[in-house]
Amino acid sequence: MTKGHTYNRAIGLVLAAMVAGTAIAPAAGAADKPVLPGPSTAAKSPDAQLPTDQFIVNFKPSVAGSTAEREKTYAKVSNAAAIRVREIKATANDAKVVKAGRKLSMEESRRVLESIAADDTVASVEPDVLMHPSFTPNDTYYSKQWALSDPSVGIRVPSVWDKTTGAGQIVAVIDTGITAHSDLNANVIAGYDMIADVTSSGDGDGRDADASDPGDYRAPGACGSTSSTNSSWHGTHVAGIIAAVANNAEGVSGAAPGVKIEPIRALGDCGGYLSDVSDGITWASGGTVSGVPANANPAKTINLSVGGTSACPSTLQAAIDGAVGRGSSVFVAAGNENQPAANNAPANCNNVITVGATSQTGAKASYSNFGTAVDVVAPGGDTGAGILSTFNAGTTFPGAEAYGYLMGTSMASPMAASVGALMKAADASLTPARIEAKLKATARPLPGPCSGGCGAGLIDASAAVVFQAPQTPIAVKAASLDGALGAATTGEVYGLRDNGGYQCFEHGCILYSPASGAHTSTGVIRGVWAGTGFESGGLGYPVTDEVAGLRDGGVYQNYQGGAIIWSPATGAHVSVGSIRALWAATGFENGRLGYPVTNEVGGLRDGGVYQNYQAGAIIWSPTTGAHISTGAIRGEWAASGFEGGRLGYPVTDEVGGLRDGGVYQNYQGGAIIWSPASGAHMSVGGIRSIWASTGFESGRLGYPTSDEYATGNDGRVAQNYQGGIIHWSPGGSYIS
């Protein structure tokens, strides 16, 4: 390593041959470049593969031979999915092909599939999907691209191109920059020139938004060399390996021809400084680089075909760790010294996918580094059989566009990066760690020998690029619980109210409906919900999981029609409607009433309902609404016979602010008044009217100190007050 850690791009610069594009394949005009045929990535997503109006059904033996029994199943499925289905034929192994009565959307197709699977007469079912021929591009030199097309020694990308070409993905190529090329331009987006040193930049300035490659030729004596070298056009070659335009009847095809290349120039005349390469990694992944505008298009795949003999520098490792932390996979070349890759940086850095090179025979390339630092290998070419890609005919400055052969781990790394981008296009949930693990798990043994260790083997796109299996909301919910409910005890069962479904596990169930989403149902709260009639009862479907953290260890779960609340001291009880709203106004379990200790209890006079709480009750009737009943006033009301007594239902809550700390509550037939000095007493009828005329508790009589009591057999009654007695009879009244 030279002072300042300059990085060498010689990791892939053994030039075997170079052909000018105009000499072999004249550049096609724009009108001659049709878009790659076949559906886009979005149209080939897992969800897009699922919609079909046909399904292959294997029935259990007890039903398979009975047309009548199968018809019963189809009727149930039609009702559950709200889509008519019918049997149209049998397959060679006697599975039944079932067809819907019309074309289905993605959601409808999934619903029919789930409804069939849920029926207990069905052993298995799968969508009868439409198949498509594998795609082979018509590019002029495609037959020379053995690394792509040869199923034995290549990376097997043609087998996945009918599903995805990588559209929607961006691959950052941190290299020498890029030159204009008609077979590449359409797949190149804006990048950045990270070379800060004007003297080594070759373009006369420092960092800027122009990632063009001005040429990195060397005159004798430059960079400590006694000989001259032509410009490498290394970045253009690497970019073409990944994303040369496919099926345009011109030149070559990229391994992932639907991706976009984000060129980042970090290598100049004599290589590239560690600081520029590291900042290029940071910027490519969406990180902040001082003095450089934010990257509007962060790349989830980064290719780094650079290196030098060194331990991994801390600055470089920090940049790599930051990129991976932001979700970007970093692919790096293993190096070309035929030595342990552990001697080379960034091949020996953590959190990278280090790629060695193979030859056209499927053996380790003669030059490729090897050993424990290598994760996987990919075609890099060797003497006599290099990697053909986009190039430039200029020896110093950019000239005519061309195609050329290079060999090296610089060519192997973008092969692997292409597969990584295809994997990400197929399954956006893949993290860098999962992409690395999956590349290793699906790699295959080398067809030829490898001395020293070639990692997990030769990458295999046909095995690594897998679309995420369609998942129902119940399956997604179950996965998010990480096994908390235990093993499944049923399959997903549909046909519930409002197109709902459920799946049960050892420790509970998951309920789903389109309106409520998927939520767990467990334990005591589930038992109470069951008592209401599950989703068909007044509560409907759950709209949350259980939520803990309430006072005294309490837990609640909300439903479409209310909630169930549990605490260790009170058990689980339903909370709904007007009574729930009033309890909420008191502060739920943190208010004066505390937790409910019963469900709502009906059967009261005139259609009334009550619910008891730790510190009282709420009573509701159609004519009076919901009101709280607590403490001494509640005790007095209870003594009068509750709503069946002469007071009837409360028509207000307790009202404070009376003289000397007094409180009252009005009822249909009167009131109850309480003060600390006098206790709680009823106030009704004629005596109440007389007391009102004196000014209630603020008048000369003050608070009542007794309830009414009889003073004769002819209807005469009296009531004691702090300041006297009110006497009442049918014939008159007086105060004493």
SVG drawing of the C-alpha trace seen along z (x, -y; Angstrom):
<svg xmlns="http://www.w3.org/2000/svg" viewBox="-107 -30 118 73">
<polyline fill="none" stroke="black" stroke-width="0.4" points="0.0,0.0 1.3,-3.5 1.0,-6.3 -2.6,-7.4 -4.0,-3.9 -4.5,-4.2 -6.6,-1.4 -5.8,0.4 -8.2,1.3 -5.8,3.9 -8.0,6.5 -9.5,7.1 -7.4,5.6 -5.9,8.4 -6.9,7.3 -7.3,10.3 -9.0,8.7 -11.0,5.6 -13.3,5.1 -14.7,1.8 -18.5,1.7 -18.7,0.0 -16.5,2.7 -18.5,5.7 -22.0,4.4 -23.0,0.9 -24.7,-1.0 -28.5,-0.7 -30.7,-3.7 -33.1,-4.4 -36.0,-3.0 -34.1,0.3 -33.9,0.8 -37.2,2.4 -37.8,2.7 -37.0,6.0 -40.0,8.3 -42.0,9.9 -43.7,8.5 -42.0,6.0 -40.7,6.9 -43.9,5.7 -46.0,7.9 -43.8,10.8 -44.0,10.3 -45.2,13.2 -48.6,11.5 -48.8,11.2 -48.1,14.9 -50.9,15.9 -53.9,14.5 -55.4,17.3 -58.9,18.6 -57.8,22.3 -56.7,24.4 -55.3,27.9 -57.0,29.8 -56.0,33.1 -58.9,34.5 -58.6,36.9 -59.2,40.5 -62.6,40.6 -63.9,37.9 -61.8,38.1 -63.9,40.7 -67.3,39.2 -68.6,36.5 -71.4,35.7 -69.1,35.1 -66.7,33.0 -69.7,30.9 -70.5,30.2 -67.0,29.0 -67.3,26.7 -70.5,25.3 -69.0,24.5 -66.0,22.9 -68.3,20.8 -70.2,19.6 -67.1,18.9 -65.2,17.1 -68.3,15.5 -67.0,16.7 -68.5,19.7 -66.1,22.5 -66.6,25.7 -64.6,28.8 -63.4,28.8 -61.0,31.8 -58.7,34.3 -55.0,34.4 -52.9,37.5 -52.5,38.2 -56.3,37.7 -56.0,34.3 -59.0,32.1 -58.7,28.8 -61.2,26.3 -62.1,23.1 -63.7,19.9 -66.7,18.5 -64.8,15.4 -61.3,13.8 -60.1,13.1 -58.1,10.3 -55.1,11.0 -57.1,10.8 -59.9,12.9 -57.5,15.6 -56.0,15.7 -59.4,15.9 -60.5,18.9 -57.2,20.7 -57.5,20.2 -61.1,21.3 -60.3,24.5 -57.3,25.2 -59.5,24.7 -62.0,27.4 -61.4,30.6 -62.0,32.8 -58.9,31.3 -55.5,32.8 -53.7,30.1 -54.3,27.3 -52.1,25.0 -52.8,22.3 -52.8,23.6 -50.5,20.8 -49.7,19.8 -46.2,20.8 -44.0,18.8 -41.0,19.8 -37.5,18.9 -36.2,15.7 -33.1,15.6 -32.0,12.2 -31.2,11.5 -28.0,9.5 -25.4,9.9 -22.7,11.3 -24.9,13.1 -23.5,16.5 -20.0,15.4 -21.2,14.6 -20.5,18.1 -20.6,16.7 -24.3,16.0 -25.5,18.6 -23.6,21.8 -25.7,23.8 -22.7,25.8 -20.1,23.0 -22.2,19.9 -24.3,18.1 -27.6,19.4 -29.3,16.0 -31.3,16.7 -33.6,19.0 -34.8,16.1 -35.1,13.4 -38.7,14.4 -39.5,13.6 -37.3,10.6 -34.5,8.7 -33.9,6.6 -36.1,3.6 -36.5,1.3 -33.0,2.0 -30.0,-0.3 -26.4,1.0 -23.7,-1.4 -20.4,-0.8 -17.5,-2.4 -14.8,-2.4 -13.1,-4.6 -16.4,-6.2 -18.2,-5.4 -18.1,-6.2 -21.0,-6.7 -22.2,-3.5 -25.3,-2.9 -25.6,0.6 -25.5,-0.8 -26.7,-4.5 -30.4,-3.6 -29.5,-1.8 -27.3,-4.5 -28.5,-7.1 -26.7,-10.1 -23.8,-9.2 -20.9,-11.2 -17.2,-11.9 -15.7,-11.3 -12.1,-12.0 -11.1,-15.1 -7.5,-15.4 -7.3,-17.6 -3.8,-16.3 -4.9,-12.6 -8.5,-13.1 -7.6,-13.3 -10.5,-15.6 -9.0,-18.8 -11.3,-19.3 -12.3,-17.8 -15.5,-16.3 -18.5,-17.0 -21.7,-15.4 -19.9,-14.2 -19.0,-10.5 -17.6,-10.3 -14.4,-8.4 -11.8,-10.7 -9.3,-7.9 -6.7,-6.6 -3.8,-6.0 -0.3,-6.3 2.7,-7.9 6.2,-6.5 7.2,-7.5 3.7,-8.2 2.5,-6.6 6.0,-5.2 5.9,-3.1 8.6,-3.1 6.2,-2.0 3.1,-3.4 -0.4,-1.9 -3.5,-2.6 -6.8,-3.6 -8.5,-0.7 -12.2,-1.7 -12.7,0.6 -15.9,-1.0 -17.6,-0.8 -16.7,2.9 -17.9,3.6 -21.2,1.7 -21.9,3.6 -21.4,6.9 -24.2,5.9 -26.6,3.9 -25.9,3.8 -29.2,3.3 -30.7,6.7 -32.6,7.8 -31.8,4.8 -30.2,6.8 -26.9,5.1 -23.8,6.2 -24.1,7.9 -26.6,8.4 -26.1,7.5 -26.6,10.2 -29.3,8.1 -30.4,6.0 -33.3,4.3 -31.3,2.6 -29.9,-0.9 -26.2,-1.6 -25.2,-4.4 -21.6,-5.2 -19.4,-6.5 -15.9,-7.6 -13.3,-6.9 -10.3,-5.6 -8.2,-8.0 -4.8,-8.0 -2.9,-6.1 -5.7,-4.4 -8.0,-5.8 -7.5,-7.1 -9.1,-5.2 -11.0,-8.3 -12.6,-8.7 -13.5,-5.0 -15.0,-5.0 -17.0,-8.2 -18.2,-6.6 -19.6,-3.6 -21.2,-6.0 -22.8,-8.2 -23.9,-5.2 -25.9,-3.8 -27.6,-7.0 -25.2,-8.2 -24.1,-11.8 -20.8,-13.0 -19.7,-16.4 -19.8,-18.8 -21.6,-16.4 -25.3,-16.7 -27.5,-13.9 -27.9,-10.9 -31.5,-11.0 -31.3,-7.3 -29.4,-5.2 -28.4,-1.8 -29.2,1.4 -26.3,3.2 -22.8,1.9 -20.0,3.3 -16.4,2.6 -13.9,4.1 -10.9,2.5 -8.3,3.6 -4.8,3.8 -2.6,5.9 -3.5,4.6 -5.4,5.3 -8.9,3.8 -8.5,0.1 -10.8,-1.2 -12.1,-4.0 -13.1,-1.5 -14.7,0.8 -16.7,-2.0 -18.0,-3.0 -18.9,0.7 -20.7,1.1 -22.6,-2.1 -23.8,-1.0 -24.8,2.5 -26.6,0.8 -28.6,-1.2 -29.6,2.0 -27.0,2.1 -25.1,5.3 -21.4,4.7 -19.8,7.0 -16.0,7.0 -13.4,8.7 -11.2,11.2 -8.0,10.1 -5.8,11.5 -2.6,12.5 -3.3,16.2 -2.9,15.8 -5.2,15.9 -7.8,13.3 -7.4,12.5 -4.3,10.6 -6.3,8.1 -8.6,5.3 -11.6,4.9 -11.8,8.7 -10.8,9.2 -13.2,6.6 -16.3,7.7 -19.8,7.3 -18.8,7.7 -19.5,10.5 -16.1,11.5 -16.1,13.0 -13.4,15.2 -13.2,16.0 -13.6,19.1 -12.6,19.9 -14.6,21.2 -13.7,24.8 -15.4,24.2 -12.2,24.3 -10.7,21.6 -9.1,19.0 -5.3,19.2 -4.9,15.7 -7.9,15.7 -7.3,15.2 -8.7,18.0 -9.2,19.1 -11.4,18.5 -12.1,14.9 -13.8,15.9 -17.6,16.2 -18.5,17.4 -17.1,17.5 -18.4,16.4 -17.0,16.4 -14.1,14.0 -12.5,15.6 -8.9,16.8 -6.4,16.9 -8.2,17.6 -11.7,17.1 -12.3,13.7 -15.5,11.8 -17.0,9.8 -18.6,6.5 -19.0,2.9 -15.8,1.0 -14.2,-1.9 -11.7,-2.0 -9.7,-5.0 -6.2,-4.3 -5.9,-7.5 -9.0,-9.6 -12.5,-8.2 -12.9,-7.2 -15.5,-5.1 -17.7,-2.7 -16.5,0.8 -16.8,4.3 -13.8,5.9 -12.7,9.0 -11.2,8.6 -10.5,11.2 -10.2,11.0 -12.0,11.0 -13.2,7.5 -15.4,9.3 -16.5,12.0 -17.7,9.5 -20.2,7.7 -21.5,11.1 -22.4,11.8 -23.6,8.3 -26.0,8.8 -27.5,11.9 -27.7,10.0 -29.8,7.3 -32.0,9.9 -32.6,11.4 -33.5,8.1 -35.9,7.4 -37.6,10.7 -37.9,10.3 -37.6,6.7 -37.5,8.0 -34.0,9.5 -31.4,7.9 -27.7,7.8 -27.1,10.7 -29.8,12.8 -28.6,12.1 -25.1,13.3 -26.5,16.4 -28.8,17.3 -26.1,16.9 -23.9,19.3 -26.7,21.7 -27.7,22.0 -24.1,22.0 -23.1,25.2 -19.8,27.1 -17.3,25.9 -17.4,28.1 -13.6,27.9 -10.9,28.0 -10.2,25.3 -7.1,25.4 -7.0,23.3 -10.8,22.8 -13.5,21.2 -16.0,20.4 -19.5,21.9 -19.0,22.5 -20.2,21.1 -23.2,18.8 -26.5,20.1 -29.1,17.5 -31.7,20.1 -31.6,21.2 -30.9,17.9 -33.5,15.7 -36.7,16.8 -39.8,14.7 -41.2,14.4 -44.0,16.9 -47.5,15.2 -48.4,14.8 -51.8,14.3 -52.3,11.7 -52.6,14.5 -49.3,16.0 -47.6,12.5 -49.0,12.1 -47.8,15.5 -44.3,14.8 -44.1,11.5 -44.8,13.4 -41.7,15.4 -43.3,18.6 -44.9,17.0 -48.2,18.9 -46.4,22.3 -47.0,24.8 -50.1,24.5 -52.9,26.8 -55.1,26.0 -54.6,24.7 -56.0,21.3 -59.8,21.6 -62.0,19.1 -65.7,18.6 -66.3,16.5 -68.4,13.4 -67.4,10.6 -64.9,12.9 -62.9,13.5 -60.7,16.4 -58.6,17.9 -55.7,20.2 -55.2,21.7 -51.9,22.6 -50.9,24.3 -51.3,21.1 -54.1,19.2 -55.4,18.2 -55.1,15.5 -58.3,13.9 -58.5,12.0 -61.0,10.0 -60.4,7.5 -61.9,4.7 -60.1,5.5 -56.7,7.0 -55.0,10.0 -54.8,10.1 -54.1,12.6 -56.7,14.1 -55.5,15.9 -56.1,16.9 -58.8,15.6 -59.7,12.7 -60.3,15.2 -62.5,17.2 -64.7,14.2 -64.8,13.3 -65.9,16.8 -68.7,16.4 -70.0,13.4 -70.1,15.5 -66.7,14.8 -66.7,12.6 -70.5,13.2 -71.3,11.7 -71.6,8.0 -67.8,7.5 -67.1,8.6 -63.4,9.1 -60.4,8.0 -58.8,4.8 -55.7,5.0 -53.7,7.7 -53.8,7.7 -52.2,4.5 -50.5,4.7 -49.2,2.0 -52.5,1.0 -52.7,0.3 -52.1,3.3 -51.0,5.6 -54.1,5.1 -54.5,6.0 -57.1,5.0 -58.0,6.0 -60.1,3.8 -62.7,5.2 -64.9,3.8 -67.7,3.4 -65.9,2.6 -63.2,4.1 -62.4,6.8 -60.5,5.7 -58.6,8.0 -56.7,7.6 -55.4,10.2 -57.9,8.9 -61.0,8.6 -60.7,11.1 -61.9,10.4 -65.0,8.4 -66.6,6.9 -66.8,3.1 -69.1,1.7 -71.5,-1.0 -72.7,-3.9 -71.6,-2.4 -68.0,-2.0 -68.1,-5.6 -69.0,-6.9 -66.3,-4.7 -63.9,-6.1 -64.9,-9.6 -64.0,-8.7 -60.5,-7.7 -61.0,-4.0 -59.3,-1.8 -57.3,-4.7 -60.5,-6.7 -62.7,-6.5 -64.5,-3.3 -61.5,-1.2 -61.8,2.1 -65.2,3.7 -66.0,6.7 -69.0,7.9 -70.1,7.8 -73.1,5.7 -76.2,7.2 -79.6,6.7 -83.1,7.5 -83.7,4.4 -87.0,2.4 -87.8,0.7 -84.9,2.3 -82.2,1.1 -78.6,2.5 -75.9,2.1 -72.2,2.9 -70.4,3.1 -66.9,1.8 -64.5,2.0 -65.8,-1.2 -69.4,-1.4 -71.5,-0.9 -72.8,-2.4 -76.5,-2.1 -78.2,-2.7 -81.8,-2.8 -83.2,-3.9 -84.9,-6.9 -82.2,-8.0 -78.9,-7.1 -75.8,-6.0 -74.9,-7.3 -72.5,-6.5 -73.6,-5.1 -71.1,-5.1 -70.5,-5.4 -73.0,-6.4 -75.5,-7.7 -75.4,-4.4 -76.0,-2.7 -79.1,-4.9 -80.4,-4.2 -79.8,-0.4 -81.8,-0.6 -84.7,-2.2 -84.8,0.7 -82.5,-0.6 -84.4,-1.3 -87.3,0.7 -87.9,-1.6 -89.6,-5.0 -86.5,-6.8 -86.2,-4.9 -83.1,-5.4 -80.5,-8.1 -80.8,-10.9 -77.5,-12.6 -74.2,-11.6 -73.3,-12.9 -73.0,-16.7 -70.7,-18.3 -70.1,-21.9 -72.9,-22.1 -72.5,-23.8 -70.1,-22.2 -68.9,-19.7 -72.3,-18.3 -73.2,-16.2 -76.4,-15.2 -77.7,-12.9 -81.0,-13.2 -83.3,-10.3 -86.5,-9.9 -88.4,-10.1 -86.4,-12.6 -82.8,-12.9 -80.3,-11.7 -78.3,-14.3 -75.2,-13.7 -72.9,-15.8 -70.1,-14.8 -72.2,-15.9 -75.6,-14.5 -74.9,-11.4 -77.0,-10.4 -80.8,-10.7 -83.6,-10.7 -85.5,-13.8 -88.8,-13.1 -92.4,-14.3 -94.1,-17.0 -91.5,-17.3 -88.8,-17.8 -90.9,-20.6 -91.2,-22.4 -87.4,-21.9 -86.8,-23.4 -88.9,-26.4 -86.6,-27.0 -83.5,-27.1 -82.5,-23.4 -79.3,-22.9 -78.5,-26.6 -81.8,-27.6 -82.7,-27.5 -83.3,-23.8 -79.9,-22.8 -79.4,-19.1 -81.8,-16.3 -80.7,-14.1 -83.2,-11.3 -85.3,-9.8 -89.1,-10.3 -90.9,-8.5 -94.5,-7.9 -96.2,-9.9 -99.7,-8.4 -101.8,-5.9 -103.4,-8.5 -100.4,-9.1 -98.8,-11.7 -94.9,-11.7 -92.1,-13.8 -88.4,-14.3 -85.8,-15.6 -83.3,-18.3 -80.4,-20.0 -82.6,-23.1 -86.0,-21.5 -88.6,-19.0 -90.9,-19.1 -94.3,-17.6 -96.5,-16.6 -100.0,-15.2 -102.6,-15.0 -104.3,-18.0 -101.3,-20.2 -97.8,-20.7 -95.7,-22.7 -92.2,-23.1 -91.3,-22.7"/>
</svg>
